[in-house]
Amino acid sequence: MCAYCPKNQHKFWRNSESTMGKSRLALWLGVSVYLPWVLCGRAGGQVAEPHERGPIDPWIRAPRPPAAAGASCQSHVIRDQFRSIQVNVDSRGCNILGDAANEPSIAVSPTDPRKIVIGWRQFNSMQSDFREPGWAYSQDGGHSWVFRGSLDPGVFGSDPVLASGPGGETYYLSINSAEMRLFHSFDSGVSWARWSEVSSGFIDKPWIVVDQTPGAGRGNIYIAANYFFARSVDGGESFAEQAHDLGAPSPTISVAPDGTVYVAEESGSVFVSWDAMHSADIPSFEYLGNLGYTSFYIRSDCCPNPDGLHAQSWIVVDHSTGGTRGNLYVAGGRQPKPDVLELDFAVSRSTDLGQTWSQPVRIHDDAHESGAWQWFGMISVAANGRIDAVWNDTRNFVDAPSGRLSELYYAYSVDAGVTWSKNVPVSPVFDTHLGWPGPTPGRNLKIGDYYHMLSDNLGVNVAYAATFNGEQDIYFLRIGPWDCNANEIDDAADIKEARSRDCNANDVPDECEYRADVNGDGLTTLSDFTAFRAALTGPTADTAVPHPCFELLDPDHDGDMDLADFYLLEHVFVAP
């Protein structure tokens, strides 16, 4: 069928380099690469199924042919200036029809914030409640994503949570009925080297944190789950010491600047371990009190998330260098009154290592007892001490049955949680009662149990699930200025003031982009390849042409465009 595609095409090209002049080079580039590509259907018809093939180089996105007729390619949604980018897309950048995804968790590399990983519960069909540990990664600060499928295809995996280590390593925690597993990646989610067993048997609702402080516990991995705590002091190779005296259902976990470990469970009970940082000590926990929060888990169709949690109690610690350093914050859900079917989102603060706590402060600014649900609330603290909060909110749709219509909202505090900014909607409205995965009516009626977010000094990175496509999908949202190069200056200002180049005028600094994406559309396509070929061969056979996007056309980073770069880019396009 494909007489123009000899199997030894690569050998022919490489063996011809020494004898082929530049005029023949130009002819060969036009005939032996571009023409076979079109004639053999590589530009459209013969593509791998979703998730089966990733890029050969993590900084060169695999080619994405045009979407098939009828495919949905709405990969982002807009609310005012906020753009949510779909993460679980196929190799063409299109929505995958008929699947489901929820419970996202996010990790950002502390050594290179361009590198972000999101994991979630992946249901390959909405008609099944079988899920696997799905994941995707971004190498350009979240502007574009590569969905690689499941970490362990065909094996049940649920409740995913991710964390980064101080050296940039990424950890992905997943559970099934037989064990709790920790996957390891040393290239920010492009590949996963191995997994280790944290515990055997079923243990529900784990969260993970890695100590990034310079103290005795640096690099320690801590995992808290229902009435369970585990620690690794060897990078996750083993979890030899486990403390089972942690009385905490659905706990979240955080590390203070001095290495102290804090845990908060779903009702706002707070625990502290002063000795978990020391590898010679068996971790122990002290109970610090209960703050009166609720997960609102009632398994009723009255509510936005019938079979799931409506809130977790998040505990975070301020690592800034100012006067708020060491502050503890616990945020979670609160019922205004026991008989009122709605949920508030509030935060409590401690300035004395958890010994005393402030009264809860409402984060949202709608009317009291308005009938609205503020649910799936979460907070994080930036390195400068700013507190960010994001949650689902039904305030504009209180008449919708069962609170099924929500928008994502955002607020921040710069005075240690005493007061909060005006609330801002950052997503379009979506129906949380759509896309429930599973074959049996009345089961698994939820959009998961949580979202996840991480702050930096300019903004916050959010991973959330929504149903903009009529099914549950995962979205990445950047709130605030983009800062992909981590210089704490808005990327737009970097470009305007010539600190960064933007050769393809897509408002993304060139150093944050996929190499070989010349036109800045987030894809590597034949239009990019044509630009590369023109730059390499020139308008005549003997003249090379400077190209305005030179940096993006130098895949091997050796400072020039030559046949080595061509080999690499050619391999992306024509390799099986």
C-alpha positions in Angstrom: 0.0 0.0 0.0 2.9 2.4 0.7 5.5 1.9 -2.0 7.0 5.3 -1.2 8.0 4.3 2.4 11.2 2.1 2.2 12.0 0.6 5.6 15.6 1.7 5.3 14.8 5.3 4.6 16.8 6.5 7.6 19.9 4.5 6.6 19.7 6.0 3.1 19.6 9.5 4.5 22.5 9.1 6.9 24.7 7.2 4.4 24.0 9.9 1.7 25.3 12.8 3.8 28.9 12.5 2.7 28.1 12.3 -1.1 25.1 14.5 -1.4 25.7 18.2 -2.2 23.5 20.9 -0.9 21.5 21.2 -4.1 20.7 17.5 -3.8 20.0 18.0 -0.1 17.3 20.5 -0.9 15.8 18.1 -3.4 16.0 15.2 -1.1 14.3 17.1 1.7 11.4 18.0 -0.5 10.9 14.5 -2.0 12.1 11.8 0.4 10.7 13.3 3.6 7.7 15.6 2.8 6.3 13.6 -0.1 6.4 10.2 1.6 4.8 11.8 4.7 1.8 12.9 2.7 1.5 9.9 0.4 1.7 7.5 3.3 -1.0 9.2 5.3 1.2 10.2 8.2 -0.3 13.6 8.1 -3.7 12.3 9.1 -4.8 8.8 8.8 -2.1 6.6 10.3 -1.9 7.8 13.8 -1.5 5.9 17.1 -4.4 5.4 19.3 -4.7 7.9 22.2 -2.1 7.4 25.0 -0.1 4.8 23.1 2.8 6.9 22.0 4.6 9.9 23.6 7.2 12.3 22.3 10.6 10.9 21.6 12.2 14.0 23.2 10.2 15.5 26.1 11.0 19.0 24.7 9.7 18.1 21.2 6.0 17.3 21.2 5.1 14.3 19.0 3.4 15.3 15.8 -0.3 15.9 16.0 -2.2 15.4 12.8 -5.5 17.2 12.2 -8.5 16.0 14.2 -10.6 13.3 12.6 -14.0 14.4 11.3 -16.5 14.7 14.2 -13.8 14.8 16.9 -14.1 17.3 19.7 -11.1 19.6 19.9 -12.3 22.2 22.4 -9.2 21.8 24.6 -9.7 24.9 26.7 -12.5 27.1 28.1 -12.4 30.8 28.9 -14.0 32.8 31.7 -13.0 36.5 31.4 -9.2 36.5 31.5 -8.9 33.0 32.9 -8.2 30.1 30.6 -8.6 26.5 31.7 -6.6 24.1 29.6 -7.8 20.5 29.3 -5.2 18.0 30.4 -6.6 14.6 29.4 -6.5 15.0 25.7 -5.4 12.7 22.9 -2.3 13.0 20.8 -4.1 15.5 18.5 -5.0 17.7 21.4 -8.6 16.7 21.2 -11.0 15.7 24.0 -11.3 11.9 24.3 -15.0 11.2 23.9 -16.6 8.8 26.4 -13.9 8.6 29.1 -14.0 10.1 32.6 -11.4 11.7 34.9 -11.5 13.1 38.4 -9.6 13.6 41.7 -6.6 15.5 40.2 -3.4 16.2 42.1 -0.6 18.5 40.9 3.2 18.7 41.4 5.4 21.5 40.2 9.2 21.0 40.1 10.9 23.2 42.7 14.0 23.4 40.4 12.2 24.2 37.1 8.6 25.5 37.3 8.1 24.8 33.6 7.8 21.2 34.5 4.4 20.3 36.0 2.7 16.9 36.5 -1.0 16.2 37.1 -2.3 12.8 38.1 -5.9 11.7 38.4 -8.4 8.8 38.4 -8.7 7.7 34.8 -11.8 5.9 33.6 -11.3 4.8 30.0 -15.0 4.5 29.7 -17.8 6.3 31.4 -19.7 3.0 31.3 -17.2 1.4 33.8 -16.2 2.3 37.3 -12.8 0.7 36.8 -10.1 3.3 37.1 -6.3 3.5 36.6 -3.7 6.0 37.8 -3.7 8.5 34.9 -1.2 11.2 34.4 0.0 14.0 32.1 3.0 16.3 32.1 3.8 19.8 30.8 7.2 21.1 30.0 6.1 24.7 29.3 4.6 25.8 32.6 1.1 24.4 31.8 0.5 26.0 28.4 0.3 22.5 26.8 0.1 19.0 28.0 1.1 15.4 27.1 -1.3 12.7 28.3 0.5 9.4 28.5 -2.3 7.3 29.8 -2.0 5.0 32.8 1.1 4.5 35.0 0.1 0.8 35.2 -2.4 -0.1 32.4 -5.0 -2.7 33.4 -4.3 -2.4 37.1 -6.8 -0.7 39.4 -5.5 2.6 40.8 -7.4 5.2 42.8 -7.0 8.3 45.1 -3.9 9.7 43.3 -1.8 12.3 45.1 1.4 13.8 43.9 4.4 15.6 45.4 7.8 16.9 44.4 11.1 16.3 46.2 13.7 19.0 46.8 15.8 17.8 43.9 12.9 18.0 41.4 11.9 14.3 41.6 8.2 13.6 41.4 6.2 11.1 43.5 2.8 9.6 42.6 0.8 7.8 45.3 -2.0 5.4 44.3 -4.0 2.8 46.1 -5.9 -0.4 45.3 -7.4 -3.2 47.3 -4.1 -5.0 47.6 -1.6 -2.2 48.4 -0.6 1.4 48.4 2.0 2.1 45.7 4.5 5.0 45.3 5.7 5.7 41.7 8.9 7.6 41.1 9.9 9.9 38.3 13.2 11.7 37.9 12.3 13.6 34.7 9.2 15.5 35.9 6.7 12.9 34.8 8.0 12.1 31.3 8.8 8.6 32.5 8.4 6.6 35.7 11.3 4.5 36.8 9.6 2.2 39.3 7.2 1.9 42.1 7.6 0.8 45.7 5.1 -0.6 48.2 4.1 1.7 51.0 1.7 -0.7 52.7 -0.2 -3.9 51.9 -4.0 -4.1 52.1 -6.5 -1.4 51.5 -5.9 2.0 53.2 -8.1 4.9 52.1 -7.6 8.6 51.4 -3.9 9.1 51.5 -2.0 12.4 51.1 1.7 12.8 50.6 4.3 15.6 51.3 8.0 15.7 50.9 10.2 17.8 53.3 11.9 20.5 51.2 13.4 22.3 54.2 17.2 22.5 54.7 16.9 20.7 58.1 17.3 17.2 59.4 14.2 15.9 57.5 15.1 17.2 54.1 13.9 14.7 51.5 11.8 12.7 53.9 8.5 11.4 52.5 5.5 11.5 54.7 2.2 9.8 53.9 -1.0 10.2 56.0 -4.1 8.1 55.4 -7.1 7.0 57.4 -5.7 6.2 60.8 -2.3 5.6 59.2 1.1 7.3 58.9 4.2 6.2 57.0 7.6 7.7 56.5 10.5 7.1 54.1 14.0 8.4 54.8 15.5 6.9 51.6 13.6 8.6 48.8 10.7 6.2 48.8 12.8 3.1 48.5 11.3 1.7 51.7 8.7 2.6 54.3 10.1 0.5 57.2 8.7 2.5 60.1 4.9 3.1 60.3 3.0 4.8 63.1 -0.6 3.7 63.4 -1.5 6.0 66.3 -2.7 8.8 64.0 -6.4 9.0 64.6 -7.3 10.9 61.4 -9.8 10.0 58.7 -9.1 11.7 55.3 -6.1 13.7 56.5 -4.0 16.3 54.7 -0.4 16.8 55.7 2.1 19.6 55.7 5.7 20.3 56.8 6.7 23.5 58.8 9.9 25.4 58.1 11.6 23.7 61.0 10.6 20.2 59.7 7.7 19.6 62.1 4.9 17.6 60.5 1.3 18.6 60.9 -1.8 16.6 59.9 -5.5 17.8 59.8 -8.3 15.3 59.3 -11.7 15.9 57.7 -13.5 17.4 60.8 -10.6 19.7 61.5 -8.8 17.6 64.2 -5.1 18.6 64.1 -2.1 16.5 65.0 1.6 17.3 65.2 4.8 15.2 65.1 7.9 16.8 66.5 10.1 13.8 65.9 9.1 12.5 62.4 12.0 14.5 60.9 14.6 12.5 62.7 15.4 9.2 61.0 16.5 7.6 64.3 13.1 8.2 65.9 9.9 6.3 65.4 7.3 9.1 64.6 4.7 9.9 67.2 1.8 12.3 67.2 0.2 14.7 69.6 -3.4 15.8 69.3 -3.8 19.6 69.2 -7.6 19.9 69.1 -10.6 20.0 66.8 -11.7 23.1 64.8 -15.2 22.0 63.9 -15.0 21.5 60.2 -17.0 18.9 58.1 -16.5 16.9 54.9 -20.3 16.8 54.5 -20.3 13.2 53.3 -23.9 12.1 53.5 -24.5 9.9 50.4 -27.6 11.8 49.3 -28.9 13.2 46.0 -29.6 16.5 47.8 -26.1 17.8 47.0 -23.5 18.7 44.4 -21.5 15.6 45.0 -23.9 12.9 46.2 -21.5 9.9 46.8 -18.4 11.9 47.6 -16.9 14.3 50.0 -17.8 18.0 49.7 -14.8 19.2 51.6 -11.4 18.3 53.1 -9.7 20.1 55.9 -6.5 21.4 54.3 -3.6 22.2 56.5 -0.8 24.4 55.1 2.2 26.2 56.7 3.7 29.6 55.9 7.3 29.3 54.7 7.8 33.0 54.0 10.7 35.0 55.6 8.4 37.7 57.1 6.4 38.0 60.3 3.9 35.3 59.3 6.6 32.6 58.9 5.5 29.4 60.6 1.8 30.3 60.7 -0.5 27.3 60.4 -3.8 27.5 58.4 -6.6 25.0 58.4 -9.4 25.5 55.9 -12.5 23.4 55.3 -16.2 23.2 55.1 -18.7 24.4 57.8 -22.4 24.1 57.9 -24.0 27.4 58.8 -26.6 25.5 60.9 -27.1 21.7 61.4 -30.4 21.7 59.5 -29.3 23.9 56.6 -28.3 22.1 53.4 -25.5 24.3 52.3 -21.8 24.6 53.0 -19.5 27.5 53.9 -15.7 27.6 53.2 -13.7 29.0 56.1 -10.1 29.2 57.5 -8.6 29.1 61.0 -5.1 30.4 61.9 -2.6 29.5 64.5 0.5 31.7 65.3 1.8 29.5 68.1 2.6 26.1 66.5 -1.0 24.9 66.8 -1.5 25.5 70.5 -4.3 28.0 70.0 -6.5 28.8 66.9 -8.5 31.8 65.7 -12.2 31.6 65.1 -13.0 30.4 61.6 -13.2 33.2 59.0 -15.5 32.8 56.0 -13.5 33.1 52.7 -16.5 33.7 50.4 -18.4 37.0 50.3 -21.9 36.0 49.3 -24.8 36.5 51.8 -24.9 34.3 54.9 -27.3 31.4 54.5 -27.8 32.2 50.9 -28.6 28.6 50.0 -25.3 28.3 48.1 -22.7 25.6 48.4 -19.0 26.5 48.7 -17.5 23.1 48.3 -14.2 21.4 47.3 -12.4 24.3 48.9 -8.6 24.3 49.1 -5.9 26.7 50.0 -2.1 27.0 49.5 0.5 29.5 50.7 3.0 31.3 48.4 6.6 31.8 49.4 5.9 35.4 50.0 3.1 34.6 52.5 0.1 35.3 50.4 -2.7 32.7 50.9 -4.7 31.5 47.9 -8.1 29.9 48.0 -10.1 28.1 45.3 -13.5 26.4 45.5 -16.6 25.3 43.7 -19.5 27.7 44.2 -23.2 27.5 43.4 -24.1 31.1 44.5 -25.4 32.1 41.0 -27.5 29.0 40.6 -29.1 28.4 44.0 -32.4 27.3 42.3 -30.7 24.5 40.3 -31.8 21.1 41.8 -29.4 19.4 44.2 -26.9 22.2 43.8 -25.7 20.7 40.5 -24.4 23.9 38.8 -21.1 25.3 40.0 -18.4 27.7 39.0 -14.8 27.7 40.2 -14.1 30.8 42.4 -10.9 32.4 43.7 -9.9 34.7 46.6 -6.6 35.6 48.3 -5.4 37.1 51.6 -2.3 39.2 52.3 -2.9 39.6 56.0 -2.6 36.0 57.2 -6.2 35.1 56.5 -7.8 37.9 58.6 -9.5 39.4 55.5 -10.0 38.1 52.0 -10.2 39.7 48.6 -13.3 40.1 46.5 -14.3 36.7 45.2 -13.8 36.2 41.5 -15.3 33.4 39.3 -12.5 31.8 37.2 -14.4 29.2 35.2 -17.6 28.9 33.2 -20.5 27.1 34.9 -20.5 23.3 34.8 -23.0 20.6 35.9 -21.4 18.3 38.5 -24.2 15.7 37.9 -23.0 14.9 34.4 -20.6 12.1 33.4 -20.7 10.0 36.5 -18.6 6.9 35.6 -20.0 3.4 36.2 -22.4 0.9 34.7 -24.8 0.8 37.6 -27.3 3.7 38.2 -27.1 5.1 41.7 -23.4 4.2 42.3 -20.2 6.3 42.1 -22.3 9.5 41.8 -19.5 12.0 42.3 -16.9 14.1 40.6 -14.3 12.6 43.0 -13.4 13.8 46.4 -10.9 16.7 45.9 -9.1 19.1 43.7 -5.5 20.3 44.2 -3.5 23.6 43.9 0.0 25.0 44.5 1.0 28.7 44.8 4.0 30.7 43.8 4.8 34.4 44.4 2.9 35.5 41.2 0.0 33.2 41.2 -1.4 29.8 41.7 -1.6 26.6 39.6 -4.9 24.7 39.9 -5.9 21.2 38.8 -9.6 20.6 38.8 -12.3 18.4 37.3 -15.3 19.8 35.4 -17.9 18.7 32.8 -17.6 21.3 30.0 -17.6 18.4 27.5 -20.6 16.7 29.1 -18.2 14.3 30.8 -15.7 14.5 33.7 -12.4 15.9 32.5 -9.2 17.4 34.1 -8.3 21.0 33.6 -5.2 23.1 34.5 -5.8 26.7 35.4 -3.2 29.4 36.0 -4.6 32.2 38.2 -2.4 35.3 38.1 0.5 36.2 35.8 2.4 33.3 34.2 6.0 32.9 35.4 7.3 29.9 33.5 11.0 30.9 33.9 10.7 31.5 37.7 12.2 35.0 37.7 9.2 36.3 39.6 8.3 38.7 36.7 5.2 38.4 34.6 6.1 36.5 31.4 4.3 39.3 29.4 6.6 41.8 31.0 9.7 39.7 30.3 8.7 39.7 26.6 7.8 43.4 26.5 11.0 44.5 28.2 13.2 42.1 26.1 14.3 39.9 28.9 12.8 37.0 26.9 12.3 36.5 23.2 8.9 35.6 21.7 9.9 34.8 18.2 6.5 33.3 17.2 4.4 36.0 19.0 2.3 33.7 21.1 3.0 35.5 24.4 5.1 32.6 25.7 8.8 33.2 26.3 10.8 31.0 23.9 12.7 29.4 26.8 9.4 28.0 28.0 8.2 26.4 24.8 8.5 23.0 23.2 11.5 23.1 20.8 10.5 22.8 17.2 7.1 24.5 17.7 7.9 27.4 15.4 4.5 28.8 15.0 3.6 28.6 18.7 0.4 26.6 18.5 1.6 24.1 21.1 2.0 21.4 18.4 4.7 20.0 16.2 3.2 19.8 12.7 4.2 19.9 9.1 4.1 23.7 9.1 6.9 23.7 11.7 8.8 21.1 9.8 8.6 23.3 6.6 10.0 26.3 8.5 12.9 24.1 9.7 13.6 22.8 6.3 13.6 26.3 4.8 16.0 27.6 7.5 18.4 24.7 7.0 18.5 24.8 3.2 18.0 28.5 2.4 16.4 30.0 -0.7 19.1 28.4 -2.7 21.0 25.2 -2.3 24.1 27.0 -0.9 22.7 29.6 1.5 21.3 29.0 5.0 18.8 31.6 6.2 18.7 33.1 9.7 15.3 32.3 11.2 13.6 34.5 13.8 12.8 31.3 15.8 16.3 29.9 15.8 16.2 28.8 19.4 13.1 26.7 18.7 14.8 25.1 15.7 17.9 23.9 17.6 16.6 20.7 19.2 20.0 19.5 20.4 21.0 22.8 22.0 24.4 23.0 20.4 24.0 26.6 19.2 23.5 25.9 15.5 21.2 24.3 13.0 22.7 21.3 11.3 22.0 17.8 10.2 22.0 16.5 13.8 19.0 18.8 14.4 17.3 17.6 11.2 17.8 13.9 12.2 16.1 14.5 15.5 13.2 16.4 14.1 12.9 13.9 11.2 12.8 11.1 13.7 9.8 12.6 15.4 7.9 12.8 12.1 8.7 9.5 10.5 9.6 7.0 13.2 7.1 4.2 13.7 
